């Protein structure tokens, strides 16, 4: 039985001007290799965007299919344990297509043939790649001990390594290098999407300071312009989406804006969310926009999956400040509800492939408290204080993510007498970096 090729994949085969297009179509139509179609579809869809002036030379696959900067002509090395097994033919096509999209040479495909001793042949291929100074190595690991020494040798030589087996790929391992030659610091831009809802259309659901929290966050961000950031660009002309402006469609428009606008990897996107949230029986976190309808919860709320879909498309560094309270009476009398599972949502966003740093106002099912004496939520108060300078180390003008993490944790615990414990979820692949400078 033959499978239908995804139209995106078929278009990619034409776009890349593949000389062996017919054979690839036959492969992707094979009954046992439908997963290759899905994987290729996701890859090409992710890479399909308009060309830019900084893209690869006109006429190349990279210029046609993706918005990629010019890159060095790196030729990566893949070391496999059965290089002649037809099972890995889609893998070879996939890495060749990725290289074509980026304007790179086709990676080297090496390792052991099915007739050769696996470990010794692979180790020899690994060592050859290291000696040749390969710019990057991916290798299957078929022994718990035999590959440790050569992988460490590659890392010491400054070569990043990804290992994989039947359970999936590792997070990339790499080492730091320091450039001592001339150069200029990149000019950073900060993009801010802040949403805060105190007064809901449903008058049974309200908060005191969520809208003010969003406004205070944007005000603090604007003061960073001219310091760490050359420009600070908030979404709304009024700075933030508040109350009646924060409808479901308006929030999705804001998420779409920030996902499309932030493309430079040096730039920073900050998303601040304050309002009510719930977890429905399907175990999805849902944020309540201003115009949610308690009788149509699935249709009128914004799910964790929708947030993730937009946030993962952001091209630069991304930080999500997540301060939502539980509204237990939203589903009362209609269906069982649970308090929002912020831990699960935060860890979902933090996954290595997403690269999102998440600050949450509380842990698990704790309530996020609002403080009358400060006219702010405890979490927002701590975040704004910390980014203004309270989180900075002595004699240091810059606040790092780790500085803010420590300060917010201590400050919120103090403000709430230990009843609220904020959390930070940070991918292992994301290094600590500065997010603000001291203003006080």
N, C-alpha and C positions, 0 to 999 in steps of 0.2 A: 504493500500500500504506500502510495506516495503522499507526501505532505505538501500543503500549499506554502509557498515562500511568502514571508511577510513582505508587503510592498516596499517598506523602507529598505529592507535588505536588497531587494531587486534593484531599487534605485541606486543604492550604494555601489553595487557591482558595475552599473553603468557609469556612475560618477567617477569611480576610481579607474575606469578604463582598463578593466582586468582582461588580459589577453586570454585567460582561461576561464572567462565568465561562464560558458556553457557547462564546463565540468563542475564549477562551483555550484551552479544551480542544481545539477544532478545530485551533488553531495547533500545539499541542504534539503532536497526533496526526499532523501533516504528515510526510511521508516524509523531507523534507530538513532537518528541524529537531529531530531527536531529541536533539542536544547541548543544546538549551535545556531539555529535561526533566531531563537529568543535572545541569545547572548549578543549576536551580531546586531539584531534590531536595537537592543538597548544601547550598544556602543555607538552605532551610527546616529541614532536619535539624539544622544547626548552631545555628539560632536556637530550636529547640524545647526549652524547659525550663520548669520550674515558675515561676509568677509570684512576685514578691516584693512586700513593702510599699513598696519604692522604685520599683516599675515604673510604667509609664505609666498614665494614668487608666483606671479600670475601664470596660470596654466598647470600648476602642480596640483596633485590631489588635495594637498593641505589647503591650498588657496580656495579650491572649489568647495570642499566639504566642511571646513571648520574655520573658526576664528582663532587661529593659532599664531603666536609670535614666531619669528625666525629663531631656530634653535641650532646649537652645534650639531654636527653630523654624527651623533652618537650611534654606535652599533652595539647593541646589547647582546648578551649571550644567554641562551636557554640550555640548561644541561638536563637531559631527560634520561630515564632509566630504560626505556624501550623506544628508541628513536624511529624504528621502522614499523611500529604497530599502527595500523590504520585508525585505531581509536583516537590517536592524537593528530590526525590530519586536520580536523577543524581548529585545533590549537595552533598549528603552523599557519593556517590561513588567517586566523584571528590576529596573531602577532604581526604577520606581514601586512595586513590591512591597517592595523594601528600605526605601524611605521609609515605606511604610505600616506595616511591622513596627516601625520606630523612632518612629512617631508624627510624622514630618516631612512637610512639603509635598512634592508631587511635583516632582522636579528639573526645571529648565528644559532643554528639548531644542532646541538651536539650531545654527546653522551654515549650510552651503550646500545649496541644492536641487540636484538633478542638472542643472538647466537653467542654473545660475548659475556664474560663474567661482569656482573652488574657493578658491584662496589668499586673494584679496582679501575675499571674503565671510566666510570663516572668521576672518580677522584682524579684520575689523570687529566680528564677534560676540564675539570674545575681548576686544576693547577695551571693548565695551559692558558685558560682565560685570565687568571690572575697575573701570570707572567707577561701576557700580552697587554695588560693594562686595560681590560674591558671596562667601559664606563658604568656597567651595571650587570649583575648576574641574577638569574632566577634558576633555582634547582629543585628537583624533587629530592626528598630525604627518605632513603630506604633503610637507613641504619641509625639507631639512637646515638651512636658514639663516633662512627667513622667520619662524619662530616663536620664535627666540631672544630677540629684544627684548621682545615682549609677555609672554612667560613670565617673564623677569627683572623686568619691570614689575609683574606680579602678585605675585611673591615679595617685592619691595620694599614692596608695599602690605600684606604680611602675609597674602596669600591662598595656601593650599597648592595645588599643582598636580600632577596625575597625567597623564602623556602615554602614549599607546598607539598601536600600529600593528599590522600583521599578525603581528608577532613577539611581541606580548604587551604587558603594561603595565610602566611604569617603577616604581621605588620612589618613594614620595611625596617631593616636594621641599617644604621648608618653611623658615621662619625662626624664630628664637627671639624671644619677647616677654617683657618683665619686668613683673610686676604690682607696683605700688608702694602699693596700697591696703591696707586691713586684711585680716587673714586668719589662719588657724591652720594649723600644720603637721599633716598627716595622721598619725594614729597607726598605725604599721606593725606588721604581724604577720609573723613568719617561720615557715614550715612546713618541716619537715625530714623527708625519707625517706632513711634511710641503710641500706645493705645491704653486708654484708661476710662472705665465706665463706672460711675457712681449711681447715676439716676437712669434706671432701666424703663423701657416702655411698660413693662409689667411692674406696677407699683408695689407688688409684694416682694420684690427682690431689689435691694439697693445696698450700696456701700457708702461710707462717708467721704473717703479721701482718695479713691482710686483715680479719678480724673485729675486731681491735684498732683498725685504722685507722678502721673505721666507728664504733666506740665513742668514739674520740678526737675524731672530727669532730662527733658529737652533743654531747659534753661542751663543746667549744669554742662550739658554737652556743648552748647553754643559757646560757652566761655572757654572751651578748649581750642577754639579756632585761633590760629596764629602761634600756638605753642607746639604741642606734639603733632597737631594736624594743620595742614595748610588751609583746608576748607572743612567746614562742618555743614552738612546738607540734610536738614530734616525733611520728612515727606510732606506733611501738611503745611500750607501757608501759615496756619496758626500755630504750627509747631508740633501738635499732636492731635490724634483722633480722640475726641472726648464725647462721652454721653451720646446724644442723638446723632452725632456725626459718625459714630463707630458702629454702623450697621454691618450686617454680614457681608454685603457686597463691597462696602467701603474698606473693610479690613482686608478682604481678599485682593482688592485693587492695590492696597498698600503693600501687601506681601508680594504681589506680582511686580510692583515697581522696584522694590529693593532687590528682588531676585534677578531682574534684568539690568539694573543700573550698576551694580557693584561687580565689575569684571576684572579690575586690576588686583593681582594677588597681594599687593602691598597695602591696599585700602582695607578699611575696617567697617563692618556693618554691625550696628547694635539694634536689637529689637527688644522693646520693653512692653510687657503685657500685664495689665492690672485689671481685674474684674472677677466675675464669678466663673467657676468651672465645676464640672461634675464628671464622674465616670459612669457610663450607662452599662446595662447588663451585658452588652457585647464586649465589655472591657476596654472600650475606647474612651480616652479622655476627650471631653468636649468643652470648648470655651463658649460662653454665652455672650453673643453680641447684643447690642442695644435692642434689636428688634426680634430677638428669639421668640418662638411661640411654644409655650409649655405643652401644647397639644400636638406639636409637630417637631419634636426635639431632633430627630435625625436629619430633617430637611433644613432646619433653621439655625443650627449651631455649626461651629467650626471644629473639625476633628483633629486629633493628633497627626493623622496621616496627611491631612491637608497642610498643616504647618510644616511637617517634615518635607513634603514635596517641594514647597517653595524655598525653604531655608537651605536645603541641600544644593540648590541651583546657584546660590550666591558664590561669586568667583573669588572674593577676598576672604579675610579673616572674619569670623562671625561669632557674636556673643549674644546669647538669648537670656534676658532677665525676665523671670517668670514668677509673677506675684498674683496668684489667683486664690480666691477663697471658695469654700464649699457652700453651695446653696442647697441645703437638705430638703427644702420644701418645693423645689422645682418639679419633681416627679411624684410628689406626695399624692397618694390615692390613685395613681395611674400605673406605676410599675415600680419594682424595687430599684433603688439607686444606692450607689456607694460614694464615699468621699473621693475626690480626684486622686488618682494614683500618680502623683507627681514624680516619684522615684522611677517608675517604669517609663514614663514619658521622657524624662531627662536622660536616662541611660539609652533609650532608643535614639535620641538625637545625638548623643555623645559617641555613638558607634564610630569606629575608626574611619570607615568610608565616608561618614558625614562631616567630620571635622568641626563640629559645633561645640563651643564652650557654653555650658548651661549653668546659670545661677538660679536656684529655686528658693522661694521664700521660706519653705518649711520642708520637713522630711515626712514621707509616708502620708498618713491621714491627719497630720496636725493642722490646726486652724492657723491662718495667717492673721495676726492681730493688727488693728488700727489704733493709733495712740492720739487721744484727744488733745493732750498737752502740746504735741508737736504738729498736729494737723497733717499727719502722714501715716502710712503704714510703717510698721517697725522695719521691715525689710528695705523698703525704698529709702527711708531715712538713713539707714546704715550704708546703703550703696552710694547715695549722694554725698554723704559725709566722707566716705572712704575715697571716692574718686576726686573729691575736692582737695584732699590732702591728708586727711586723718589716717589713711592706710599707709602712707609713705614711711619708709624707714628713715631713721635719723640721718640728716645730712644728704638725703637722696631726693631729688626733685621729681623723679618718675615713679608712678605707681604701676606695679606689675600685676598680672592676673593673680598670682599667688599672694601678693600683698593684700589685694582687695578680698580675696577668699578668707584669709585669716581674720581681717578686721570685721567683715560682715558677720562671720560666725560668732566672734566674741561679743560684738555690739548687740546683735539681735538677742542672744541669750541673756545679756544683761538687761535689755529693755523689757523683755517678756518674763523675766525671772525664771529662765530655763524652760519655759513652756513652748517655745518655738525654736527649732534648730534648722537653720538654712543649710543647703547643700550645694556643692559645686560638682558638676560632672564634666570632666575634661578628657578628651581622647588622648591616648598614649602617644599618638603620632603628632600631637600639637605641642609645641614647646611654649614655655612661659614667655610672654611678651608684654611690653608696656601698653597700657590702655588710656592713661591720662597723666597729666602733670600736676604738681602741687599748685593750688591757687591761693592757699592761705599760709 
